[in-house]
Amino acid sequence: MFSSLSKIKLLPEDTKIYCGHEYTLSNSKFALSIELGNEELQSYAAHVAHLRNKGLPTIPTTLKQEKLCNPFLHTSIREIR
């Protein structure tokens, strides 16, 4: 997984990310449990909750957004490893 994500991180930041399921809300809650101090993540999690409460999709997202909020893309940060 690390190797695959390392390659994905090299793509342009406007690359659209389409996952096969709508788990963004639960994933953002998990990410917050790891990176509570991440203000971008806090804002994004609130936005995701708002969209899901209205029955709207959160997908696609962008690589730029994932780089800001996805702890699996933050493995260079010692506290997250």
Order of alpha helices (4+ residues) and beta strands (2+ residues): alpha-beta-alpha-alpha-beta-alpha
